[in-house]
Amino acid sequence: MPTANIQDVDVIRIEPNNKKQYNLTSTMKNPTTAPYNNTLSVLSHVKFEHLIAGISGGAISTLILHPLDLMKIRFSVNDGRTALPQYSSLTSAFYTIVKQEGVKGLYRGVTPNVWGSGSAWGFYFLFYNTIKNWIQAGDSQYPLGPSLHMLAASEAGILTLLVTNPIWVVKTRLCLQYGTCGATVPSSQWYNGVGDALVKIYRNEGFRGYYRGFIPGMFGVTHGALQFMTYEEMKAYYNQYRKLPHDSKLTTGEYLGFAAISKLIAAAATYPYQVLRTRLQDQHHSYKGTWDCIKMTWKYERMRGFYKGLAPYLLHVTPNICLVMLIYEKFTN
């Protein structure tokens, strides 16, 4: 019986449910180049237009909507047990901030917020689409379904959080900076900008200071995963209803509608992690850890405490996600 030459054997790659098959030339033809080819295979799924689209959408939406984000943060840390400014409503918060800090007070922390949002959305879209494209083996027509969309979004969220958490710590602290240096706030807790904040946080708290709120942030990965899974599935079902390929392009109104609905669903399901994360990053409070923050919030405020700042949050993130997704979809189209 004649023997086959192993170097001429092709490998058949079978996708889940045997829906797709790809005939790929085996790297066994030249075993010494296999790691190099594998690296090229992964890099071939990276498309940097997703990074630029995410940065653009995140930065533009943040510049427009930063005051609402600042008010959400201040409501989140207002536990009624400290001498922090007390706001009874969004209107009260707006007028109080302008009266006490001027119009520029509405834009405290805007620089790290723009950096954070731009880089977070940029990296998120880059990681998400790279992972999704890798799962699809480069075939955008291959539908992933809810579970694989959740997997891709979760992995992208974890990677993005590792990169951007220090920026969010700085942004939170600058947004919560009120009073005057030396008189009402110790100089060690007064930050004169992003660079000064990074230096003082490291000097006073070490490297771990950059990752305060990281554990609640990990729970927040489920927020992004749920949002993107809902968004992708709504687009897919809508195109299926229209009897079009699942990745067919939509109108501006359709993108905005699906983005808003997906964000509202994710926010309603996961908002408490935002409160916990913000309180752990707040320089005016001291908690022993995430569980201590949960216990103290429940002890003094009950369930209501976990949803403080929800109104300005929804007013901020709904138009925010609509702008981000619209800019992203139009840019990548």
FIBA-182934 format. One record per atom (N, C-alpha, C): x, y, z. Coordinates in pm, whole numbers, padded with zeros to 5 digits, always signed. Atoms other than C-alpha are relative to their C-alpha. Example, Ala and Ser with C-alpha at 12.3 -4.5 7.8 and 13.67 -1.06 7.14 Angstrom:
// residues 2
+00089-00119+00000;+01230-00450+00780;+00090+00120+00000;-00082-00119-00006;+01367-00106+00714;-00077+00109+00073;
// end
This chain:
// residues 333
+00085-00119+00000;+00000+00000+00000;+00088+00123+00000;-00085-00119+00006;+00154+00335-00101;-00025+00088+00122;+00011-00089-00117;+00221+00574+00189;-00012+00143-00048;+00018-00141+00035;+00112+00937+00182;+00116+00083+00054;-00103-00093-00044;+00367+01215+00205;-00063+00099+00098;+00064-00082-00102;+00279+01390+00534;+00013+00148-00028;-00019-00141+00030;+00415+01720+00402;-00102+00053-00099;+00099-00044+00098;+00145+01727+00134;-00142-00004+00055;+00133+00013-00059;-00144+01674+00377;-00054+00138+00033;+00069-00125-00037;-00394+01961+00411;-00082-00025+00125;+00078+00009-00122;-00571+02033+00737;-00136+00061-00025;+00135-00052+00015;-00948+02074+00736;-00042+00060+00134;+00047-00066-00122;-01069+02329+00990;-00151+00005-00005;+00146+00007-00005;-01429+02271+01094;-00049+00094+00108;+00056-00096-00095;-01617+02555+01258;-00114-00064+00080;+00108+00057-00081;-01882+02499+01531;-00123-00032-00082;+00122+00048+00066;-02191+02305+01420;+00022-00040-00146;-00035+00040+00137;-02008+02213+01096;-00064+00090-00106;+00063-00090+00096;-02158+02520+00929;+00100+00049-00104;-00101-00053+00090;-01829+02629+00772;+00120-00092-00001;-00125+00074+00009;-01519+02454+00647;+00100+00086-00076;-00106-00074+00067;-01190+02614+00552;+00117-00094-00023;-00109+00086+00036;-00915+02425+00371;+00129+00081+00008;-00120-00079-00023;-00591+02562+00508;+00124-00085-00021;-00125+00072+00021;-00242+02462+00402;+00069-00023+00132;-00059+00034-00129;-00075+02286+00689;+00135+00066+00019;-00131-00056-00032;+00214+02455+00863;+00104-00110+00011;-00095+00111-00009;+00370+02106+00871;+00093-00001-00120;-00090-00005+00116;+00517+02183+00527;+00132+00064+00038;-00124-00062-00045;+00769+02398+00710;-00013+00025+00150;+00026-00009-00143;+00754+02326+01083;+00075+00114+00067;-00080-00101-00068;+01025+02578+01168;-00063+00137-00007;+00062-00132+00013;+00804+02870+01057;-00137+00005+00065;+00135+00005-00056;+00491+02761+01246;-00029+00113+00097;+00031-00110-00092;+00518+03012+01537;-00013+00133-00072;+00005-00125+00076;+00587+03290+01288;-00131+00011-00074;+00127+00000+00074;+00286+03190+01078;-00118+00020+00094;+00109-00018-00095;+00066+03168+01388;-00012+00145+00042;+00001-00143-00036;+00168+03521+01487;-00064+00082-00110;+00058-00072+00114;+00086+03645+01138;-00149-00025-00009;+00142+00034+00007;-00247+03462+01155;-00080+00085+00098;+00070-00082-00099;-00346+03647+01475;+00001+00146-00042;-00010-00140+00038;-00219+03983+01350;-00085+00034-00122;+00080-00026+00120;-00413+03943+01026;-00143+00041+00034;+00136-00035-00041;-00735+03990+01225;-00007+00139+00064;-00003-00131-00062;-00622+04324+01373;-00024+00107-00105;+00032-00109+00092;-00779+04625+01198;-00001+00130+00080;-00018-00118-00083;-00662+04958+01335;-00102+00109-00026;+00107-00098+00019;-00952+05150+01185;-00101-00007+00114;+00090+00013-00114;-01156+05010+01476;+00053+00079+00120;-00062-00077-00107;-00908+05167+01721;-00027+00149-00019;+00018-00143+00029;-00931+05507+01550;-00147+00040+00009;+00144-00028-00007;-01311+05488+01519;-00045+00010+00145;+00037-00002-00141;-01346+05409+01890;+00053+00122+00072;-00059-00119-00061;-01108+05686+01997;-00080+00125-00039;+00074-00117+00049;-01295+05939+01781;-00137+00009+00067;+00133-00001-00060;-01639+05839+01908;+00004+00029+00149;-00009-00020-00144;-01533+05824+02273;+00039+00142+00038;-00048-00135-00032;-01348+06158+02272;-00107+00106-00030;+00101-00100+00039;-01620+06354+02089;-00119-00003+00094;+00116+00011-00087;-01907+06221+02300;+00033+00047+00142;-00040-00040-00135;-01713+06283+02624;+00010+00151+00012;-00011-00146-00002;-01635+06645+02540;-00138+00065+00010;+00135-00057+00002;-02004+06711+02479;-00075-00026+00131;+00086+00044-00110;-02147+06523+02778;+00069-00010+00136;-00075+00014-00125;-01880+06551+03051;-00073+00053+00124;+00067-00048-00123;-02088+06769+03294;-00098-00100+00061;+00092+00101-00053;-02350+06494+03326;+00076-00113+00067;-00082+00105-00060;-02077+06240+03397;+00053+00046+00135;-00050-00054-00127;-01931+06465+03667;-00109-00004+00107;+00110+00001-00098;-02272+06501+03836;-00035-00142+00042;+00025+00140-00036;-02326+06125+03821;+00099-00049+00104;-00104+00042-00094;-01996+06069+04001;-00024+00059+00138;+00021-00066-00129;-02079+06322+04274;-00124-00055+00071;+00116+00063-00062;-02422+06171+04331;+00036-00139+00053;-00035+00138-00038;-02266+05822+04349;+00069-00008+00134;-00077+00006-00124;-02034+05907+04639;-00071+00071+00115;+00071-00075-00103;-02289+06115+04831;-00079-00097+00088;+00065+00098-00087;-02369+05878+05117;-00070+00064+00120;+00070-00069-00108;-02507+06145+05350;+00074+00000+00132;-00075+00009-00127;-02238+06080+05615;+00125+00085+00000;-00120-00084+00007;-01968+06325+05501;-00043+00142-00033;+00028-00141+00026;-01943+06699+05446;+00009+00034-00148;-00005-00025+00143;-01951+06661+05071;-00116+00090-00041;+00114-00079+00048;-02170+06902+04872;-00123-00087-00017;+00125+00076+00006;-02531+06788+04898;-00087+00056-00113;+00084-00042+00112;-02744+06798+04584;-00133-00072+00010;+00132+00060-00009;-03118+06741+04587;-00053-00047-00135;+00045+00036+00134;-03159+06711+04210;+00107+00037-00100;-00095-00037+00105;-02980+06749+03879;+00010+00151-00014;+00000-00147+00013;-03084+07114+03858;+00076+00063+00116;-00071-00049-00118;-02961+07173+04214;+00151-00021-00014;-00143+00029+00018;-02628+07005+04134;+00063+00096-00100;-00053-00089+00105;-02582+07215+03819;+00023+00140+00055;-00012-00137-00049;-02648+07550+03989;+00099+00010+00115;-00094-00002-00113;-02450+07460+04303;+00144-00005-00049;-00136+00012+00054;-02142+07358+04104;+00042+00131-00067;-00033-00126+00069;-02155+07671+03886;+00021+00112+00101;-00011-00105-00100;-02209+07895+04193;+00128-00010+00080;-00116+00019-00088;-01929+07743+04401;+00132-00011-00076;-00125+00029+00071;-01675+07650+04133;+00010+00066-00137;-00001-00062+00132;-01771+07846+03824;-00034-00102-00108;+00033+00090+00111;-01851+07702+03482;+00108-00105-00018;-00110+00097+00016;-01508+07537+03475;-00016-00118+00096;+00024+00110-00093;-01627+07330+03773;-00075-00115-00065;+00073+00104+00073;-01856+07141+03534;+00093-00087-00083;-00094+00073+00085;-01546+07030+03346;+00123-00048+00077;-00109+00061-00078;-01328+06911+03633;+00017-00145-00045;-00026+00137+00040;-01161+06589+03524;-00027-00028-00146;+00035+00026+00140;-01247+06640+03156;+00118-00057-00078;-00117+00049+00075;-00889+06576+03036;+00018-00151+00015;-00012+00146-00009;-00850+06226+03184;-00126-00072-00048;+00122+00063+00051;-01214+06158+03091;+00007-00018-00150;-00017+00011+00146;-01140+06232+02726;+00104-00106-00032;-00102+00103+00020;-00822+06026+02746;-00056-00138+00028;+00053+00130-00040;-01001+05748+02929;-00105-00052-00096;+00106+00044+00090;-01310+05736+02709;+00053-00031-00139;-00057+00023+00133;-01114+05771+02388;+00080-00129-00007;-00084+00122+00000;-00860+05503+02478;-00083-00124+00030;+00081+00116-00036;-01122+05275+02638;-00084-00048-00119;+00080+00039+00116;-01355+05280+02337;+00090-00047-00114;-00091+00042+00107;-01059+05258+02098;+00050-00142+00021;-00050+00135-00029;-00906+04954+02269;-00112-00102+00001;+00111+00096-00006;-01246+04797+02328;-00040-00045-00140;+00038+00036+00137;-01344+04811+01962;+00111-00078-00070;-00112+00072+00060;-00995+04698+01858;+00002-00145+00048;-00003+00135-00055;-00995+04397+02094;-00124-00079-00040;+00126+00069+00029;-01361+04313+02035;-00005-00050-00144;+00007+00040+00141;-01343+04311+01657;+00112-00095-00041;-00107+00095+00028;-01007+04133+01654;-00040-00140+00047;+00044+00130-00054;-01144+03855+01878;-00114-00057-00083;+00115+00045+00080;-01470+03839+01681;+00044-00049-00137;-00049+00038+00132;-01286+03827+01349;+00079-00129+00005;-00078+00123-00016;-01056+03554+01481;-00095-00120+00017;+00097+00109-00017;-01355+03342+01594;-00066-00034-00134;+00065+00021+00129;-01512+03391+01250;+00098-00047-00108;-00103+00038+00096;-01182+03297+01080;+00000+00092-00121;-00004-00099+00107;-01206+03617+00877;-00126+00008-00084;+00124+00002+00080;-01556+03541+00742;-00108+00077+00074;+00097-00083-00070;-01785+03828+00846;-00143-00049-00018;+00134+00054+00022;-02085+03635+00709;-00037-00109+00101;+00026+00108-00095;-02049+03370+00980;-00063+00055+00127;+00066-00054-00120;-02303+03444+01259;+00054-00064+00127;-00057+00052-00125;-02167+03410+01612;-00105-00047+00099;+00100+00035-00100;-02483+03398+01820;+00028+00067+00133;-00015-00073-00127;-02536+03536+02173;+00119-00042+00085;-00106+00046-00090;-02283+03317+02359;+00138+00045-00047;-00130-00041+00051;-01988+03394+02132;+00014+00152-00003;-00005-00145-00012;-02079+03763+02120;+00035+00040+00144;-00031-00027-00140;-02075+03762+02502;+00145-00031+00032;-00138+00039-00024;-01740+03582+02504;+00096+00105-00055;-00087-00099+00062;-01577+03828+02263;-00005+00132+00075;+00015-00127-00070;-01717+04129+02447;+00062-00006+00139;-00058+00015-00134;-01609+03994+02790;+00152+00005-00006;-00146+00000+00013;-01252+03926+02678;+00051+00140-00036;-00039-00136+00037;-01232+04271+02517;-00010+00094+00120;+00019-00085-00118;-01365+04431+02836;+00110-00017+00103;-00106+00027-00098;-01107+04265+03061;+00132+00062-00047;-00124-00057+00054;-00817+04364+02834;-00002+00152+00005;+00011-00146-00002;-00944+04722+02809;+00012+00054+00141;-00006-00045-00138;-00987+04754+03186;+00143-00003+00053;-00140+00009-00042;-00628+04640+03246;+00080+00120-00049;-00074-00111+00059;-00504+04916+03017;-00044+00134+00057;+00054-00133-00027;-00731+05202+03124;-00036+00030+00145;+00043-00026-00138;-00807+05162+03499;+00073+00118+00067;-00067-00116-00062;-00534+05411+03609;-00058+00134-00046;+00058-00125+00050;-00691+05678+03386;-00132+00028+00068;+00130-00019-00066;-01033+05619+03545;+00017+00042+00144;-00025-00043-00138;-00889+05656+03895;+00030+00150+00003;-00035-00143+00006;-00738+05994+03801;-00123+00083-00034;+00121-00073+00040;-01060+06105+03630;-00098+00014+00116;+00092-00004-00114;-01274+06013+03933;+00047+00099+00105;-00051-00086-00107;-01049+06198+04175;-00003+00147-00041;+00008-00139+00045;-01033+06513+03964;-00145+00048-00001;+00142-00037-00002;-01413+06510+03931;-00049+00025+00142;+00042-00014-00140;-01441+06484+04312;+00086+00101+00076;-00088-00098-00063;-01196+06767+04377;-00076+00132+00020;+00067-00125-00032;-01365+07059+04555;+00065+00056+00126;-00067-00066-00110;-01258+07308+04819;+00128+00065-00048;-00126-00064+00034;-00913+07465+04829;+00116-00078+00060;-00118+00073-00045;-00568+07314+04865;+00054+00060+00130;-00056-00045-00127;-00432+07335+05219;-00104+00040+00102;+00104-00046-00093;-00746+07488+05370;-00099-00112+00032;+00100+00106-00022;-01006+07215+05321;+00046-00135-00051;-00049+00125+00058;-00806+06954+05127;+00151-00010+00022;-00145+00016-00016;-00459+06818+05223;+00071+00008-00136;-00073-00015+00126;-00195+06896+04961;+00027-00134-00067;-00024+00133+00057;-00134+06522+04918;-00119-00052-00078;+00121+00043+00070;-00494+06485+04796;-00049+00106-00098;+00037-00104+00098;-00498+06797+04578;+00082-00022-00127;-00067+00033+00125;-00417+06728+04215;-00008+00117-00098;-00007-00112+00092;-00303+06996+03972;-00006-00042-00147;+00012+00049+00138;-00370+06787+03664;+00026-00150-00004;-00015+00144+00018;-00333+06440+03522;+00137-00048+00046;-00135+00042-00036;+00045+06417+03559;+00024+00007+00150;-00017-00015-00145;+00041+06549+03917;-00077-00108+00075;+00080+00105-00064;-00236+06303+04007;+00069-00135-00009;-00068+00128+00016;-00046+06007+03866;+00119-00011+00095;-00117+00001-00088;+00266+06104+04062;-00041-00014+00146;+00041+00003-00141;+00084+06167+04393;-00068-00131+00038;+00064+00129-00029;-00126+05851+04372;+00106-00108+00020;-00106+00100-00013;+00188+05642+04319;+00082+00024+00127;-00082-00034-00117;+00379+05827+04593;-00072-00037+00130;+00076+00020-00124;+00100+05795+04853;-00061-00139+00014;+00072+00129-00006;-00060+05461+04760;+00071-00113-00071;-00071+00103+00075;+00189+05278+04544;-00072-00038-00129;+00056+00040+00129;+00111+05098+04218;-00144-00046+00013;+00136+00050-00019;-00203+04942+04365;-00102+00114+00000;+00090-00115+00003;-00350+05294+04390;-00061+00022-00138;+00051-00016+00137;-00387+05293+04011;-00112-00098-00031;+00098+00104+00029;-00610+04987+04033;-00109-00009+00107;+00114-00005-00091;-00857+05096+04300;-00128-00011-00082;+00125+00020+00072;-01205+04988+04196;+00010-00101-00112;-00019+00094+00111;-01063+04721+03966;-00096-00119+00009;+00088+00117-00016;-01269+04436+04115;-00144+00032-00041;+00132-00036+00053;-01604+04615+04070;+00004+00023-00151;-00014-00020+00145;-01473+04711+03727;-00006-00131-00076;+00009+00132+00063;-01437+04341+03649;-00145-00043-00013;+00143+00028+00011;-01805+04301+03728;-00061+00085-00111;+00049-00089+00106;-01858+04594+03495;+00024-00054-00139;-00022+00063+00130;-01720+04382+03213;-00129-00065-00050;+00127+00060+00039;-02056+04207+03219;-00094+00105-00060;+00081-00110+00055;-02215+04547+03147;+00029+00015-00150;-00037-00014+00141;-02021+04588+02823;-00035-00123-00082;+00030+00124+00072;-02066+04223+02730;-00150-00010-00029;+00145+00004+00018;-02443+04240+02783;-00045+00102-00104;+00036-00107+00094;-02466+04568+02593;+00034-00039-00144;-00041+00032+00136;-02269+04448+02290;-00070-00123-00053;+00075+00117+00044;-02439+04110+02280;-00140+00040-00045;+00135-00047+00034;-02780+04283+02282;+00001+00079-00130;-00011-00084+00120;-02671+04535+02019;+00021-00085-00127;-00032+00083+00116;-02524+04273+01785;-00119-00091-00037;+00111+00091+00027;-02818+04035+01824;-00122+00074-00056;+00110-00078+00055;-03075+04309+01761;+00024+00032-00147;-00032-00027+00141;-02896+04404+01440;-00018-00125-00085;+00009+00125+00075;-02874+04040+01333;-00146-00043-00022;+00141+00040+00013;-03242+03965+01405;-00076+00093-00093;+00067-00098+00087;-03350+04284+01231;+00031-00028-00146;-00037+00032+00138;-03154+04193+00918;-00060-00133-00044;+00066+00128+00030;-03290+03839+00938;-00148+00024-00035;+00140-00036+00026;-03642+03988+00952;-00014+00062-00139;+00004-00063+00134;-03558+04191+00639;+00050-00094-00110;-00053+00099+00094;-03416+03874+00477;+00126+00050-00070;-00128-00050+00048;-03072+04034+00439;+00112-00066+00078;-00112+00054-00077;-02723+03913+00543;+00008+00067+00137;+00005-00050-00137;-02676+03955+00920;+00088+00121+00022;-00089-00114-00019;-02397+04213+00875;-00033+00115-00096;+00040-00108+00089;-02592+04437+00635;-00004+00133+00076;-00004-00132-00062;-02560+04811+00703;-00142+00053+00024;+00128-00056-00037;-02843+05001+00870;-00002+00151-00020;+00011-00145+00008;-02973+05356+00863;+00048+00063+00131;-00044-00071-00120;-02860+05622+01112;-00099-00018+00115;+00101+00015-00103;-03189+05603+01302;-00002-00139+00061;-00001+00138-00049;-03168+05224+01330;+00121-00025+00090;-00118+00013-00086;-02812+05237+01468;-00025+00067+00134;+00025-00075-00123;-02918+05500+01723;-00100-00073+00090;+00102+00070-00078;-03226+05304+01831;+00055-00125+00066;-00055+00123-00056;-03042+04974+01879;+00106+00031+00107;-00101-00038-00099;-02755+05148+02063;-00065+00044+00130;+00067-00050-00120;-02993+05324+02304;-00067-00114+00078;+00070+00111-00067;-03199+05011+02380;+00100-00093+00070;-00099+00091-00058;-02891+04794+02439;+00065+00062+00123;-00063-00067-00114;-02739+05054+02673;-00095+00004+00119;+00097-00006-00109;-03058+05092+02878;-00016-00136+00067;+00012+00135-00057;-03086+04715+02923;+00121-00033+00086;-00123+00030-00074;-02723+04681+03031;+00010+00085+00127;-00008-00089-00116;-02743+04983+03265;-00094-00044+00111;+00097+00043-00101;-03057+04861+03440;+00047-00126+00073;-00042+00127-00059;-02896+04521+03502;+00126+00011+00085;-00133+00003-00061;-02549+04626+03618;+00042+00129+00071;-00042-00131-00051;-02553+04985+03754;+00071-00001+00136;-00064-00008-00132;-02458+04908+04121;+00153-00008-00003;-00147+00008+00004;-02101+04822+04019;+00062+00137-00021;-00051-00135+00024;-02060+05184+03904;+00014+00076+00132;-00003-00067-00129;-02143+05314+04252;+00116-00053+00084;-00108+00060-00079;-01904+05070+04422;+00136+00041-00053;-00129-00035+00060;-01623+05142+04180;+00035+00146+00029;-00026-00142-00024;-01660+05521+04218;+00033+00026+00146;-00027-00023-00143;-01670+05504+04599;+00138-00052+00040;-00133+00053-00032;-01357+05289+04613;+00111+00090-00054;-00101-00088+00060;-01174+05540+04391;-00001+00140+00061;+00017-00132-00059;-01294+05842+04593;+00106+00025+00108;-00104-00032-00098;-01012+06011+04789;-00057+00046+00133;+00061-00049-00123;-01261+06137+05054;-00056-00112+00087;+00050+00115-00076;-01370+05789+05164;+00111-00105+00012;-00099+00105-00019;-01172+05498+05300;-00073-00131+00032;+00060+00131-00020;-01298+05142+05259;+00110-00105+00002;-00100+00107-00010;-01112+04822+05345;+00005-00085-00126;+00006+00079+00123;-01214+04669+05014;-00141+00003-00056;+00129+00002+00066;-01506+04592+04787;-00112-00047+00093;+00104+00053-00087;-01697+04385+05044;-00036+00099+00110;+00025-00102-00102;-01657+04657+05308;-00085+00113-00058;+00079-00104+00067;-01795+04912+05060;-00145-00045-00017;+00136+00055+00015;-02095+04687+04990;-00073+00004+00135;+00063+00006-00133;-02163+04641+05364;-00038+00139+00050;+00027-00135-00047;-02136+05011+05445;-00113+00066-00078;+00107-00056+00082;-02359+05111+05155;-00135-00057+00039;+00125+00065-00039;-02623+04857+05253;-00042+00043+00141;+00031-00034-00139;-02600+04946+05625;-00065+00137+00012;+00047-00137-00017;-02658+05319+05581;-00102+00045-00105;+00086-00049+00107;-02850+05347+05254;-00091-00104-00062;+00079+00111+00056;-02999+05006+05174;+00012-00003-00153;-00010+00020+00145;-03075+04923+04811;+00008+00132-00077;+00000-00129+00068;-03131+05288+04722;+00142+00052-00022;-00136-00048+00011;-02763+05357+04782;+00074-00054-00121;-00068+00061+00114;-02656+05122+04504;-00044+00060-00134;+00051-00060+00125;-02854+05324+04250;+00010+00152+00001;-00018-00145-00003;-02744+05676+04343;+00072+00045-00127;-00060-00053+00122;-02663+05885+04038;-00052-00064-00126;+00050+00071+00118;-02869+05663+03806;-00060+00096-00103;+00065-00093+00094;-03067+05955+03656;+00101+00075-00086;-00100-00066+00086;-02765+06164+03544;+00081-00101-00082;-00072+00103+00076;-02595+05839+03441;-00073-00034-00130;+00078+00034+00121;-02878+05748+03202;-00005+00117-00096;+00000-00119+00086;-02896+06106+03073;+00133+00018-00070;-00134-00012+00058;-02523+06089+03010;+00030-00112-00099;-00047+00111+00082;-02469+05740+02872;-00088-00031-00120;+00087+00032+00113;-02773+05711+02645;+00041+00078-00125;-00050-00071+00118;-02674+05995+02408;+00147-00031-00028;-00142+00031+00018;-02310+05903+02470;+00018-00125-00087;-00018+00124+00077;-02345+05546+02342;-00055+00015-00141;+00054-00024+00134;-02559+05666+02052;+00104+00069-00088;-00103-00071+00076;-02286+05908+01943;+00117-00091-00032;-00115+00089+00019;-02008+05652+01995;-00028-00104-00108;+00032+00107+00095;-02182+05373+01803;-00023+00055-00140;+00024-00058+00132;-02295+05603+01522;+00131+00038-00068;-00130-00038+00056;-01945+05748+01473;+00079-00125-00039;-00072+00125+00028;-01797+05398+01494;-00053-00068-00126;+00059+00071+00115;-02041+05242+01243;+00027+00076-00129;-00021-00079+00121;-02008+05530+00996;+00148+00000-00040;-00143-00004+00027;-01629+05537+01029;+00046-00131-00063;-00045+00131+00051;-01581+05163+00976;-00070-00038-00130;+00064+00026+00128;-01830+05160+00688;+00080+00056-00115;
// end
